[in-house]
């Protein structure tokens, strides 16, 4: 497995972990990494108990949410 594919896989697994936890989560779908960074910084400064889960697109976010629902049903 290539290093970039491993990073992508780890990123997806981490996101799924946060999706199934019962903690407070905020979701953002944006293809601009700078926008995601600024959003995460703002949330972390205002609420340190909130996890930000990001996706590169709305389609990716919907897929992550579907997978999380399927994981929590098991």
Protein Blocks (a to p, Z undefined) as FASTA:
>chain_A
ZZklmmmmmmmmmmmmmmmpmbdcdddddfbfklmmmmmmmmmmmomkbccdddfbfklm
mmmmmmmmmmmmZZ
